[in-house]
Amino acid sequence: MSDQGLQASVAMMRERGLGPEAIKVFEHYYAQLQDGAQGTIPEDSIEPLGEVQTLREVKVSDEEAREALSRTAVIKLNGGLGTGMGMTGAKSALEVKDGLTFLDIIALQVLALRQRWGVELPLVLMNSFRTSEESLKILSKYADLPVEGLPLDFIQNAEPKLRPDDLMPVEWPADPELEWCPPGHGDVYVSLVTSGVLDALLEKGIRYAFLSNSDNLGATCDPDVAAWMVEHGLPYVAEVCKRTKSDRKGGHLAVRRSDGRIVLRDTAQVAEGDERHFRDIKRHSTFNANNVWIDLQVLRERMTAKEGVLGLPIIVNRKNVDPADTTSPEVIQMESAMGTAIEVFEGSEAILVPRTRFRPVKTTNDLLVIRSDFFSLDEEYHVVAAVDGPEPFVDLDSAYRFVPGFEKRFPKGVPSMRDCTSLRVIGDPVFGRNVRCVGDVLIDGYRRVLDDAVLGELPVPATVPVGTPGDVRTVDEHLKAILATLEPSPTEWTRLTDALGLVVARDVRAKVDLPHFDNSSMDGYAVRADSLAGAGDAPVRLRIVGEVAAGDDPSFSVGPGEAARIMTGAPMPEGADAVIAVEDTDGAAEGEVECRVPVEPGRYVRPRGEDVASGSVVVSAGEVVGARTIALLAACGYAEVEVHRRPHVVVLSTGAELVEPGKPLQPGQIHDSNSSMLWAAAVGAGASAEIRAAVGDSDEELIRALDEVVGEADVVITSGGVSMGAYDVVKNALRSEGIEFVKVAMQPGKPQGFGLLTGPNGRRVPLFALPGNPVSSFVSFEVFVRPALRRLMRLNPEKRRLRPATLISGVESYGGRRQFGRAVVSRSAEGTLVAVPVAGQGSHFVADLAKANALFVVPEDVTELVAGEVVDVLVLDREA
């Protein structure tokens, strides 16, 4: 590979005014990239970190703490824009707690430390060129914050984003600033030097610095750590926390076998095949909190000795040139991590700190918890938990992913989380004022959450019939238990014609440019634009030198004063740079053509790669394959695509009374309608399905049938035999096979069974045991099986969305049960939905089920709805 890309990048950096140190570091990493560096740390090259000093055991006097703090500065990494949360400005400008932004709280934390310890304690931000102005405006309200002789911020360096194919700097005219990226947090050491801030700090007598991310409000400048560092003469200290399952993707420290030095291995540095070891929280029991302490004098000496290049490990990140547009071209960003400097400084140590020092806000899930009453700010503006115990787990639906959508759905504030252990929201309800979450909360399909609502515990109304057993599951609890057992289906390469409706498993990159060659978008004449420069004053005649049709490969060229007849889609001949439309000429087929208008270069030319550049991502992982996706993949050279496999469902009805449709009935017999219905419902949900012959009423017959299908099925659905009757074979036979049978607070469909059968090679196959009444079976499929199939296929949303409709007639419901009634839904003249309950609401009314195109949902605590009230409906037919 030539050095053309490096030369072009360096020229851009010089033109931008970047210093020689930043350019030298860029050249250092560019050379590694040219040599094929991937920046990985193989598992077999490291050992676990082992035991480390704990902050809890550090004992220092107040005088030692004050002395250390008087020689320390706080440096906050503040270059982030929060694009992952849908923000365009400085992430630290987001209001995060009690009306205060991240920067407000950071400033108040520093001022409180100064007052308590009687020290100067400078605060300096490392900003990017996009965050500096906004951040300094926020800090300007704190008149006592600046320290004489020191700036409040310095600007981190920038480097060009590179094209993956030739390592040339990318061009993005739509927003030239997106052609640049920060070189990662590891740039802080270089930027401290190039900005002059490092020397300014040392001149002020500041020997140590505490560095952390501005979105981590737990990362305060702890004088005990500073004093411990001073006492032991340590050049560099990294804070680590105990690792839990939720931290499996976070970077960790380890010991390099070759020299015994501590190293940081981040997610992007995991070698292929080492993912299992990286996620092993027993082997690697701590994670890197990205809070570091450094001796500035040692840093200055090392930077001088290394001529500005610390030699931090390279991290090769592949991203889109426009982070907000996944269809924009892929680029390489060469980065380094601040924490990797631990391997550069001999004698570096780690210290185990409590989790309270790691409270980053990376998503709106984190934002909800930090804004809630689970946390508060103490008198020194530390973020402290209001109650003992772990932080609540929050999983908000995609509608809340970006801050604008989040704010819109919490207009009156986030709910109380003091008594909450988990909150999952499916759908996009708007929350009212003073909402309280208790225990494990699942909100599924609500349109709104009312003021003063208490979520998480299903109240038992006084209208519950006497004698109802107490061991009844809610609908949400049963669905949650089912979904918790399921993993996405394996991936496989599938023909495009078989992939419709499936989810793409990994990014697909174009194999060719689209268009594959420069071609004409009009019937006309291929010309050189300068040959028609005077055509606006008088017609110009050009000599016709050939003709090009779609599919041709022209062997001639077009010179000055020449033209070639060309058809739509035909390749442009060499020399031609524009097309004049046939209607702007006399249409001659040979000899000379008279041209009446001038054309500019590129007129009616579709340039190669205008639609898709070879190597760019054309379909992203997670997209659902549709007709338009198939067209794009085929055009880009693909006959197959890797998708999450379509699960195969085997439907098995039970009961000696069942007869295959089309066969005559004997006394006491009925036709098996459930199998056909469930087969159709499974196919409609995107699965493949087959029907097996109905099974009689003996345990042995059922077990034998299941043994046959478990090797072929991904999901098994039975219907019937789950109630309390003497011949309820499914319940009797499968209890010993690990299938759990429960009562669910719903109408119809109270008796339910679910569990995992063991197939060949230990494969686990979900089995749904549904009630036998047709309506109960259908409703159970919609409520439980359909979401499970969609989870297996990674399809979102997993459940049908609830929509509001006005009831035309009143309905009654059992208290304590969620009723799923059948209705015909249509649109009123005003465009709103109206719902007409069908006459037969019994679980055996198949004809009325067939008429219905929706299910209306009556909550557990409602026993009656009158005509004109609004009810939630699940629309089953897309036309409605």
N, C-alpha and C positions, 0 to 999 in steps of 0.2 A: 504494500500500500504506500502511496506517495505521501509527502508531507504537505500536499496542497491544502488539506483541511486544517492542519495546524497553522500554516501561514495565514490563511484567511481568518481564522479565529483570533490569532494574536493581533492581526491588523485591526479587527473590530474592537478588541479590548483596549488597544492603544488609543484608538479614535474616541472611545468612551471615557478615556482619562484614567484607566485603571493603572495602578503602580506596578513597578517591575517585580515586586515580591509576589503579587497576585498572579501575574503572568507566568512567573517561574513555577509556581505551584501547579497552574493549569498545564504547563508543558510537561511537568513531572507525571501527572495523571494521564495525559494524552498518550504519552509514550507507553504507559502500562496498557492502556486500552488498545493501542495498535498491536501490542504483543499478545492480545487475546485475554487479558486479565479479566476475570469474572468477580474478583473480590470475595471469594468464598473461603470459609474456614472449615475444613473437613473435621468430622467428629474424631477420627483417629489421630488427629494432630493435637488434641487438647485433653486435659483432665478436668473433672469438676473442681470448682473453686475451693470447696472444703470449708472449715470453720473460719469465721472472721470475727473481728472485734464488734461488739454490740454497743450502740449508743447508750443503752440503759446502764451499762457497766462503767461508762466514762465518769470519773469523778474529778471535777476541777473546782477551784475556789472562785469566788466572785471577782477577786482581783485578777486572777489569771484569765477569766473570761473577758473582763473589761479590757485588759491589755491586748488580748488577741483581736477583739472586735475593733479596737481603735486602729488597727493596722490592716483592716479588711474592707473590701468594697463588694457591693452587690452588682452583678452583671446579669441582666435578663435578656434572653434571646427573644426578640420581639419582631421578627421579620415575617411571621405568618399572616396570610390573608384569610384564613378560615374558609377556603374554597370548598373543603369537604363538608362544611355546614351551610353552604349556599351563600357565603358572605363575599363581598368584593373589597372591603376595606380591611383595616387592621383588626385581626381577631380579638386583640386585647382591648379594643374599644367597645366590645359587647357588654351590655349590662348583665351582670352575673349573680349579684346578691344584694338585696336591700337597695336597689337602685344604683349601685356602684358598679363600675366596670372593673375588669381585671387590673387595669393600670391604677385606678383609684385605690383599690385594696392594697396593691403592691406599695404604692407611695405611702399610704397610711401605716402599713406594717413597718416600713423603714423609719418613718418619723417616730413611731412608738418605740422602736428599738433605740433610737438616738436619745429619746427622753429618759428611758429607763436606765440606760447604761452611761449616759453622759459622754457619748462619742460622736464623731462626725459622720461616719458610715456613708460613703458616697453611693448613690444609685446611678447606674449607667445602663442605657438600653443599647443593644445591638439591633438596629432597625434595618429594614430593606429600603430601597428607594421608593417603595409604595406605602410604607407604614410610618415614615418619620414625621411628616407634617401633622397627621392626625393624632399621633401619639404625643408629640410635644404639646399640642394644643390642650390635651387632657391634663397633662402634668403642670401646665402653666398656672392652674388654680392653686397650686401648693407653692407659695412664695418662698418658703424656707427650705425647699427641697434641693436646689442647686448648691453645689460646693464650689467655693472660689477656686479657680484654676483648673476646673474639670468641666467638660461638657456633660449634658444630660444624655447624649446619645452619640454613637458613631455608626456609619453606614457600612454594612457588610459588602463584600465584593460581589461581583456578578461574573458570569461566564456564559458563552454561547451554548445553546442547546445544539446537539449534533444529530445529523441524519444517520440512521443505523447502517445504511449500505456503504457509504463512502466517508463517513465521519466529517463531512463538510458542515459548516454552520447552517442551520435551517433558516429558510426565509419565510416570513409570515406577514405579508403586507397588510392583512386585515388589522393587525395590532402588533407593530414591530417590537413592543416591549415584551411580548410573549416569546420572542426569539432568545430571551435571556433568562437565566435561572440563577438562584443562589447556589454556591458550591457545597451546600449542606452546613450543619452546625459546626463541623470541624473548622470552618473558615473563621470562627471567632478568634483563633490564635493569630492568624495572619492579619485579620482586620484590626485587631488590637495594635499590631505593629504599624501597619500602613496608615492608620488614622492618627498615630501619635499618642493615643490614649494610654498605651502601656507605659511609655516613658513618663507621661504626665502623672500617672498613678504612683510610679516609683519615686518621682521627685517630691510628691506629697507625703512620702513615708508610708505609703500603702504597699504592703509586702504580699498580701494574700487576696484572693478573689473567690467569691462564691458564685457559681454560674448555674443557671437553671432556666427552664422555659417559662415564659410569662403566663401560659395557660395552666400552670400547676400552682394553685394557691396554697398548697401544703408546703411548698418549698420556701420556707423562711430562713433567714440567716441565723442559724443556731450557734450561739457563742461557745457552747460546749464542744462542738465539732472543731471550731476554729482553734480553741485552746488545746485540744488533743493533738491537732495537726502541728501546732507550734511546739508543743512539748516533745513530740517524737521526731521533729525535724523532717516531716514528710513533704515531698515535692508535689504530690498529687493524691487526692482521696476521692473515691467514687462511692456514692451512697447506693446501697442495695436494699431490697425488701424481700420478705418471704414470698415465694411464688405459690399461687393457687391455680386451679384449673383455668380460671378466667385470664391468667397471665401467660398461657402457653405460647402465645405469639410474640411476647415481648422479648427483647434482647437480654442476654445474660453474660456474666463474667465467667471466665474459665482460666485455667493455667496452661500455657503453651508448653508442650512436652520438650521442645527443642532447647529452650533456654530458661524455663521456669518462670517466665514473666506472665503477669495477669493480662489477659486480652478480653476485649468485648466482641461478642458475636451477635450481630443484629439479624433480624429476619431476612434481610436481603443478602446476607453472607452465608446462608445455610447451603451447603453443597447438596446436589441432587442425591436423594436416597437417605439423607440424614434427618429428614423432617421428624421422624419418630423420636430420635434421640433429642432433638431440639425441644420437643414438646414434653419430654419426660421430666416432670416436676420433682421426682425423687432423685434423679441423677443430677439435674441442674436445679437446685432448690431455691435459688434466689434470682431476682431479675434486676436489671439496671434501671434505677429511678431517674437517670439523666440529670442528677444533681451532683455537681463536681466542685471540688476545692483545689486550687492550684497556687503554688508558690510563684509569684510573678517574677521574682528575681531569677529563679531557675528557668522559667519560660524565656526570659530575655536572653539568658546565656545560651540556651539550647537553640533559639531562633538565630542567634548570631553565628553559632558554630555550624549550623546547618544551612546558612545563607537563606533563611526564610522558609525552608522546606522541612517541616517536621517529619514527613514521611508517613503520615497516617494511612491506614489501609484504604484502598479505593472501594467505593460502593457504586456499582453500575445500576442506575435506575432507568427503567424504560417507562415513559409516560407519553401522553398526548401533548402536542405542542400547545394546544388550548385545553387546559385541564377541565374546563366546563363542557367541552365538546368531544365526546368519545369517538367521533368520526374523523377528527382532525388527525393529521399524520403523526405517527409514532416518532419519538425522539429519544436520544440517550442524554441523561443528565449525570455527569460525573460528580460524585459527592463524597464527602467524608463525614464521619460522626464525631461530635465533640468528645464522647466517651471513649473513643478508641485511642485517645492520647495516653491512656493509662499504661499502654505497652511501651511508650516512648520514654517515660521518666523512670529511671531505675529507682527502686525503693517505693514505688507506688503501693497504696493499700486500699482496701475496701472497708466500709463500715456498715453494719446492719442497722437500719433505722426503722422505726415503726411506720406502718402504712399511712399514718396521718400525714407523712411528708410526701406522699404521692397521691395527689388528688387532681389529676389533669382533667380538663374538659375537652374531649376530642369529638364528641357527638352530642346531639340534642338529648340523647338518653342521659348522658352525664350532666347536661345543663339542667334537666328537670330535677335531678336529685340535689344538685348544689343549690338551686334556687328554693328548694322546698324547706319545710321546717325540720327536716332531719338534721340539717346543719344550721349553725348560727355563727356569728362573728363575736369573739370576745372583746374585752376592752383594748387588746393590742392588735385587733383585727386578724387574729388567727381564725381559720375555719375549723370549728370544733363540732363534733357530733353531739346532738342534743340527747341521744339515748345510747345505751350500750348495745353492742351487737354489730353484725356486719351491715354494710350499706345495702339498701334494697336493690335488687336487680330490676332493671327497666329495659323493656323492648318495645319501642314505639313503631307503628307502621310507617310505611314509606312517605305518607302524607306529612309526617312530622320531621322528616330527615333534615330539611333546610330550615334555617332560622325564621324566615318569613312565614312559612307554613306552620311552624311551631307556635309562633306568637299569635297567629290567627286562631289557633285552636285552644289557646289558653288566654283568652282576652281578659279574664278576671283573676289571673294568677294560677300557679300550678297547685295541684292537690296536696293535702297534708300527707306526709310519708313517714311520720314518726313511728307508726305502728304497722308499717308495710314491710313485707319481706320480698315481694316481687310484684311487678305491674307489667302486664302485656296488653297492648292495645292493637286490635285488628279492626281495620276501617279507619275512619277519620272523624270521630265525634268531636264536637266543641264542648269543652268543659266549663261548667258554671263556677260560681263563687263558693268558697269554703267546702270544696269536695274533700272527702277523707277516704284514704285507702287503708284497709286493714288486712293483714296477712297476705296471702297470695291472691292477686286480683287479675282476672281475665275479663277484658271488655271487648266484646265481639259483636260488631254490627250495630252498635248504638249510633243514633244520629246526633244525640246530645246527651250530656250528663248534667242533670239538673243541679241548681244551687243547693248546697247543704246535703248533697247525697253522700251516703256512706257505702263504700264499695268493698266487696270481698267476703261478706258473710250473707248468705241467702236467708232473709227473714222467713220464719215459718208463720204464715197467716193463721188466724184463728179459725178459718174456714176449712182447714185440712180435715178430711173425714176422720172420724174416730176409728182407731184401730190401725191407721197407716203405720207400717214399720218405720223405724227411725233410720235404718241403714240405707238411705236413698241418696244416690249421687245426683248432683246437678248436671244439666246438659254440658255446661262448660267444663266441669271437672272430668266427665267421662271423655270428652273430646281431647282435653289436655293430656289425660293418661294415655290415650291412643297415640297421639302425635309424638309424645315423648319417646316412644319405642321405635320410631321409624327413621331410617336413614335414606337419603336419596338413592334412587336406582343407580346401578353401575353405568358407566358410559360405554358407548360403542360407536363405531363408524357405521353410519346408516345411509343408504341411498337417498338422494334428495326426494325421490318420489315416495319414500316411506317415512320421511322425517317431519311431515306436516304436523304442526301442533306441538312438537317436542322442543325442549329447552337446550340450547347450544351449550356444550360443556366447557369449551375454551375458545379464546379469541381466534378468529379466522382471518388470515392475511391474504390479500390478493396475490395471485400467482402471476398476473399480467397487468399491464396498464390498460385502463379503459378511458377513452378508446385506445386500441392497441397501436394505432398509427394516426397521423394527421389525416383528417378526411373532410369532405365537403358536406355542409349541412343544407345545400341547395343544389338544384339543377342549374347549371350555368357554365362559366368558363373560368378555369384556373389561370391566374395571371400574376405578374409582378405588380404590386400596387403602384410603384413609381412609373410604370408604363402608362397609367391612366391619370397622371397628375393634371393634365390639361383638359380632361373630358368634361369638366363643368362649363367650359367656355364654348367648346365645339366638339362634336363626336370624334373619337379616336378609333382608327382601324388597326386591328392586330392580326398578325398572321397565325392561322390555326395550324398547330404542329402535331396534333394527335387527339385522341379521345380516350377517356378513362371511365369505365363502368364499375359498379360495386363488384368486388371480388378480383379486379384486375391488379396486376403488379406492373405499373408503368416503367418502361425501360428508357424513356426519353426524358428530357428536361425542358423547362420553359425559360427562355431567355428574355432580354429586353425586347419589347415590341412583339412578343409572341403570346399565344393563348392556347389552351387545350380544353376541348369540350369535356365536361365532367358531370357525373350524375350524383345524386344524393347518396352519401355513404361511401363514395369511391375515394381511394387514397390520393392524396395530393402528390402530383409529380414534383420531382426535384426542381428547385429554382422558384416555384410558385409560392407566394405567401398570402394570397387572398383569392376570393372568388367573387365574380360579378354575376348577379342573378340573370337568368336568361331573358326575363322581361325587361331588363335594362339594356338589351342588345337587339340586333336585328335577327338573332336566332340562326345565323348561318351555320351550315354543317361542314363546309370546307372552304378553302381559299382564305378570305379575310372576314372577320367579324367586326361589325360596327358597335362600339361601346359608347353609351351616352352619359354615363355618370362616373365620377371618380370613386375609388374605394380605398379604405385605409388598410394597412397590413393587418391580417387576422380576420378580415371580414368574411363571414360565412365559413370559417374554418374551425373545425372541432380539433383542438390540439391533443396530441397524445398525452394520456394521463390526466386530462381535464376533469374527468369524472372520478376516477380512482387511480391512485399511484400504486405501482407494484410494491408489495411489502407492507402496505398500510392495512390497518385493521378495518375490515369491511363489515364483519358481524361480531359483536362482543359476546363474551360468555354471559349467559343469563337471558339472552334474547330468545323469543319464541319463534320457531320457524313458521313463516307464512308464505303465501304465494309470492309476495314481492321479495322476501328473503331468498326463496329458491331461485328466482330470476337472477338476483345479484350473485349468488354463489355459482350458478351455472355460467354466468358471464365471466366470472373471475377464474374459471377453469376447474371448478370442483364438481365431481359427480357424487361425492359423499360428504357428510359432515359428522363430526363427533357430537353426539347428543346424549342426554340422560335417557336410558332405555325405556321404552314403553312397557309398563308392567303388564303381565299376562294374568288375567283373572279367570278362575274356574268357579262357575256357579253350580251349587248343589242344593236342590230342594229335598226336604225330608217329609215322609209321611206315606203310609201304605195306601192312603185314599187318593193319591195323586196319579193322574193319567196324562200321558203326553197329548198335547193339543192335536186334534184331528182324528183321534181314536175314539170309539164309542164308549160311553159311560155305563158302568154297572151300578146297581143300587149302592148308595153311600159314597160314590166316587165323585171327584171333581177334576176339572182340567188344571194342569200346572201352569198358572199364569205368572207366578213369581219369577220363575227361571228366565222366561223371555223378557220380563220387565227389567230384572236386575242385569241381564246381559246387555240390553239396550242402554241402560243407565251407565254401565261401566264403559261401554264404547263411547257414549256421549261425553263422558268425562275425560276421554283421551286414551284409555287403556285398550288393549286387545282382550277379547273374552271368548269363552266357550261355555256351553251348557253340557253337563253330564247328566245321565239318567237319574231320576229321582230315587232316593234311598228309602227303604222301608223303615219299620219301627223297631229294629233290633240294634243293640250296641255294636255287635260284631260286624253287621253289614256296613254301618257308618264308618267304623275304624278301617275296615278293608277298603272302602271307597277312598277315604282320605289318604291311606298309604299309597294308593295308585296315583293320586293327583299331586301330592306334595312335592314330588320330584320335578313336576312340570310347571306348577303354578308359582307366580310371585305373590298372589293374594288369593285366598279362598273365601267365598261367601256362601254361607248356608242360610236357609230361611225355614222357620218352623222349629218346634221342639225345644223352645227355651223358656216356657212358662212353668206352671206348677202341676201340669197334668201327669197322669200315670204313664203316658206314652211319649213324654217329651224326651225323645231319644238323644238329641244333641246335648242337652244339659247333663243327662245321666252319663253319656259316654265320654264327654270331653273334659269334665272336671278333673279327671285323673291325668289328662294330657297337658295340663297347665293353662287351660282356657278359663278365664274368670267370668262368672255370670253375676250380673248386678241388676239392681233396679234403678232406673233413671227417672228423675222428676220431669217427665214429659208426657204429652198426650197427643197422638198415639205413640206407641213404641216403648213402653215402660221396661219390659224385660230385654236386656241386651247381654251379649257375650262377646268377649274379645280376648285374644291371646296370640302367642307365637307357637306354631308347630315347628318341629325340627325335621328338616329334610336331609337329603344326601349331603355328605361332607359338612354336616353341622349347620347348613344354611337355615336361617330362621324365616318362616313364612307366616305373615299375618293372617289370622282367620277371624272373620266377622260372623257371629251367629246372630241373625236378625229374627224378629218375630215372624210368624207365619201369615198373619192377616195381611192382605195385599197393601192396604194403605199404610199400615204400621211398617211393613217392610220397605216401602218406597220412601217414607219420611225418614226412616232410620238410615237408608242409603244417603239421602241428601244431607243429613245432619252430620253423619259420622264417616261414611265410606268415601264419599266424593272428596272431602278435604284430605283424607288420607292418601287417596290415589294421586291427587294433585301435589301433595308434599313429596311423594315418591318421585314424581316427574319434575319436581322443583318449579312447578307452575304457581304463579301468584296473580291474583289473590287465591288463597287456598279455598276460601268459602265464597259463595255468592254474596254479593253486597245486599244489605237490607235497604229497601227504598220506601219512602212514605207513601201511603195511599189512604184515601178517605173511604170509610165503610159506608156502604149503601144501606145495609141493614145491621141490626145489633146482633151480638153474639155473647154467649155465656161460656165460662171456662172454670175448670177445677182450680181451687186455690192451692198454691204450693207446687203446681206443675206448669211447665211452659207448654202452651198449646200450639200445635202447628195445624191450622185449619186449611181447608182447600177453598180456593176462590178463583173467580174469573176477573182478571185485572185488565182494564182498558184505559185509554186516555180520554179525559173530558175535553170539551171544546176549548177550555182554557189551557190545556196541555198538561194538567196534573193527572196523577193516577187515581182511579177509583176502583174499589174492590167489592165484588158481589160474592158473598159466601155461597157455595153450592148447597143444595138442599140436603144431601146426605153426608153428614160429617162422621158417620160410623166408620170403623176401621175395615169394614167388609164391603163398602160401597165402591166397587170398581168403576162402574159407569160414571159416577160423579167425580171420581178421581180423574178419569179420562177427559172430562169436560174442563177441569180446572187447569189454569196455566200459571198458577202461583200458590204459594203457601203464605197465609197470614200468621203472624207470630204474636201471641198474647203472653205477656210476661207472667212470671210466677205469682206476683203479688196482686194481679188484676183478675177479678172474677166476672166482670161484665163490661162490655163496651157497647155504647149505643150508636145508632145511625148518626153519621156526620163526624164521628171521632176519627182521628188519624191513627193508623196502625202500620207497623212495619210489615213489609211483604218481601218474600223471596220470589222473584220472577223466574219462572222455569223456562219460558219460551222467549227467545230474543225479540220476537216481533212485538211483544207487549210493551 
